């Protein structure tokens, strides 16, 4: 039977690696390893499709759950209650994070037909997940009193404010005016309006004058790889 102190230190090491690495660098593995592998296998269609769903953190969470469960069972059979409870708590955390990851994958592979049925707030959460998948640090603002920005993005030392509009009709000039007004409040470098629809001519003209980036239906399909 393995030494008790060795088992406890082993679990502690695994927990520390999980806590520090994946919390400090949440997109590190996704942005570097996954996209690198997808690039090398892009010539093979089947391999590319598999890499789209590949997520190394998912398998690490599963390994953590299985490993901790086995260690907890060992402690339980040896009547070491405190260690068994600790393993159970850590196992529960891993399961919770795994379920969150499954929800994230659901959003990442959502079709345009489903996106069109989302509520305004759900569309903001959808954009939050998509921008994080692209390597941005994302802050979702409060539902009311957002000062014209629904999302605040950070990447490469630059801050971008985003106005999200889940519309059935074309987005008008008001959305551009709101996001332009939020630039000074959030001290942003860039501004963007993202919608599942399209923009009116006046909205495009105002956005061009104020250097606001517009992502319409075609743009998000291309950027987010939506079918």
PyMOL commands that set and color helices and strands:
alter all, ss='L'
color gray80, all
select helices_A, chain A and resi 4-24+28-40+45-52+56-77+81-108+112-115+120-133+173-186+201-209+217-223
alter helices_A, ss='H'
color red, helices_A
select strands_A, chain A and resi 137-140+151-155+158-165+190-195+212-215
alter strands_A, ss='S'
color yellow, strands_A
deselect
rebuild
show_as cartoon
